[in-house]
């Protein structure tokens, strides 16, 4: 306790007290899936983790060897050992490679662990082999969509005037899979809004929005918030309340007050039914251990009440990703809440 700052200790004590008081109000069907070790209020489906193995032949595109925090195998067993004590029942693995062949590696790695309930791969709709690769990959029920945006040197909006690109995304939308954006900025948010007009049936997840607060410039800020409000009117759009932690004056703040104003804005715009939890493990290790990442997210969502907490931590992931249970705990969770998959 001597290592804890007074403010952190008070915040953590208050969080535990709030968690326990709210937990007592939960029905037995929810409490039975709550982690006893962690005291987690709700079961968790983590919708954003990365899997890779730098030791495999040929290495990996990411992370770089110089990244001492990340450059070691990040595989399902290691993640599960860290996350299961925190109440996590399953996770969605998000691509971290632009190589088409790595879709197969990720799917094979996910298949080896019942803890992984879905995969978001990497396919470029601008490439001519997109339809063929899409048909091949979607045959695997773990394949739930693709990630595309400000990543791997790509620019989503640069292709809007290319009919083949839009046709490929229309084909993709009709498959029932989802497009996950990458690394949001005001420009990418505006592009996503335009994309919803070009491909109205496309299901979209905006990732890491807490890391993209409004610009300081009044005009840019107004346009950004206007675009977010317009996106919130699209019924098939979800938002990840992930990458909450950031450095303040060179240090990672664990004070929820640091993050509350922008988080409140995000929730007020999109509502409880659109928000998803993601840890961004192991990329999150750059800022804090995974337990601290969970801590700050849960301390915030607890203040929004029981229903919002369950939706954020797992229920909305079912609607967004359409994942299927791979073990008894996941199946029991859906059955207890009368969710049929």
Long-range contacts (C-beta under 8 A, 24 or more apart in sequence): 7-255, 8-254, 11-254, 11-255, 11-256, 11-299, 12-295, 15-295, 15-298, 15-299, 15-302, 18-302, 18-303, 19-298, 19-302, 22-302, 22-305, 22-306, 22-309, 25-306, 26-306, 29-336, 29-337, 30-310, 30-336, 30-337, 32-336, 33-89, 33-329, 33-332, 33-333, 33-336, 34-87, 35-84, 35-85, 35-86, 35-87, 37-85, 38-85, 38-86, 38-87, 38-294, 40-86, 40-87, 40-294, 40-298, 41-298, 41-302, 41-306, 41-309, 41-313, 42-87, 42-309, 42-310, 42-313, 42-314, 43-87, 43-88, 43-89, 43-313, 43-314, 43-333, 44-83, 44-86, 44-87, 44-88, 44-89, 44-277, 44-294, 44-313, 44-314, 45-88, 45-89, 45-90, 45-91, 45-92, 45-117, 45-277, 45-313, 45-314, 45-317, 45-318, 45-323, 46-83, 46-88, 46-90, 46-91, 46-92, 46-277, 46-278, 46-279, 46-281, 47-91, 47-92, 47-205, 47-240, 47-242, 47-276, 47-277, 47-278, 47-317, 47-320, 47-321, 48-92, 48-94, 48-207, 48-208, 48-240, 48-242, 48-278, 48-279, 48-280, 48-281, 49-79, 49-91, 49-92, 49-93, 49-94, 49-278, 49-279, 49-280, 49-281, 49-282, 50-74, 50-93, 50-94, 50-96, 50-280, 50-281, 50-282, 50-283, 51-75, 51-76, 51-79, 51-93, 51-96, 51-106, 51-109, 51-110, 51-116, 52-96, 52-97, 53-109, 56-105, 60-96, 60-97, 61-96, 61-97, 61-98, 61-99, 61-102, 62-96, 62-97, 69-282, 69-285, 69-286, 70-282, 70-283, 70-285, 70-286, 74-281, 74-282, 75-109, 76-109, 76-110, 76-112, 76-113, 76-115, 76-116, 77-113, 79-115, 79-281, 79-282, 80-113, 80-115, 82-281, 82-290, 82-291, 83-279, 83-281, 83-290, 84-115, 86-290, 86-291, 86-294, 89-314, 89-329, 89-330, 89-333, 90-115, 90-116, 90-117, 90-323, 90-325, 90-326, 90-327, 90-330, 91-115, 91-116, 91-117, 92-116, 92-117, 92-118, 92-119, 92-120, 92-144, 92-278, 92-317, 92-321, 92-323, 93-118, 93-119, 93-120, 94-120, 94-147, 94-180, 94-207, 95-119, 95-120, 95-121, 95-122, 95-146, 95-147, 97-122, 98-122, 98-124, 98-151, 98-152, 100-129, 100-133, 103-133, 103-137, 103-143, 107-137, 107-140, 107-142, 107-143, 110-142, 111-142, 114-326, 114-327, 114-330, 115-326, 115-327, 116-142, 116-326, 117-142, 117-321, 117-323, 117-324, 117-325, 117-326, 117-330, 118-142, 118-143, 118-144, 118-321, 118-323, 119-143, 119-144, 120-144, 120-145, 120-146, 120-147, 120-178, 120-180, 121-145, 121-146, 121-147, 122-146, 122-147, 122-152, 124-148, 124-154, 125-159, 125-165, 125-168, 125-169, 125-172, 126-154, 126-159, 126-162, 126-164, 126-165, 126-168, 128-164, 130-168, 131-168, 131-171, 134-168, 134-171, 134-172, 134-175, 138-175, 138-177, 141-324, 143-177, 144-177, 144-178, 144-321, 144-322, 144-323, 145-177, 145-178, 145-179, 145-180, 145-203, 145-205, 145-321, 146-172, 146-177, 146-179, 146-180, 147-179, 147-180, 147-181, 147-182, 147-207, 148-179, 148-180, 148-181, 148-182, 149-181, 149-182, 149-183, 149-184, 149-188, 150-182, 150-183, 150-184, 150-185, 150-188, 151-182, 151-183, 156-181, 156-188, 156-191, 156-192, 156-195, 157-187, 157-188, 157-190, 157-191, 157-194, 160-191, 160-194, 160-195, 160-198, 166-198, 166-199, 169-195, 169-198, 169-199, 169-202, 170-199, 170-201, 170-202, 172-202, 173-199, 173-201, 173-202, 173-203, 174-201, 176-203, 176-322, 177-203, 178-202, 178-203, 178-204, 178-205, 178-320, 178-321, 179-203, 179-204, 179-205, 180-204, 180-205, 180-207, 181-205, 181-206, 181-207, 182-207, 183-207, 183-208, 183-211, 184-208, 184-209, 184-211, 184-212, 185-212, 186-212, 186-214, 186-215, 186-220, 186-223, 186-224, 186-227, 189-224, 189-227, 189-228, 189-231, 190-223, 190-224, 190-227, 192-231, 193-227, 193-230, 193-231, 196-231, 196-234, 196-237, 201-236, 202-236, 203-236, 203-237, 203-238, 203-320, 204-234, 204-236, 204-237, 204-238, 205-237, 205-238, 205-239, 205-240, 205-276, 205-320, 206-231, 206-237, 206-238, 206-239, 206-240, 207-240, 207-242, 207-243, 207-278, 208-240, 208-242, 208-243, 208-278, 208-280, 209-239, 209-240, 209-241, 209-242, 209-266, 210-241, 210-242, 210-243, 210-244, 210-259, 210-262, 210-263, 210-266, 211-243, 211-246, 213-262, 214-262, 214-265, 225-265, 225-269, 228-269, 228-270, 229-269, 232-269, 232-270, 232-271, 232-274, 237-274, 238-274, 238-275, 238-276, 238-316, 238-319, 238-320, 239-266, 239-270, 239-274, 239-275, 239-276, 240-275, 240-276, 240-277, 240-278, 241-266, 241-267, 241-275, 241-276, 241-277, 241-278, 241-297, 241-301, 241-312, 242-276, 242-277, 242-278, 242-279, 242-280, 243-278, 243-280, 243-284, 244-293, 244-296, 244-297, 244-300, 245-284, 245-287, 245-288, 245-292, 245-293, 245-296, 246-287, 247-287, 252-287, 252-288, 254-288, 254-292, 254-295, 254-296, 256-296, 256-299, 256-300, 259-296, 259-300, 260-300, 263-300, 267-304, 267-308, 272-304, 272-307, 272-308, 272-311, 272-312, 273-311, 273-316, 273-319, 274-316, 275-308, 275-311, 275-312, 275-316, 276-312, 276-316, 276-317, 276-320, 277-301, 277-312, 277-313, 277-314, 277-317, 315-339
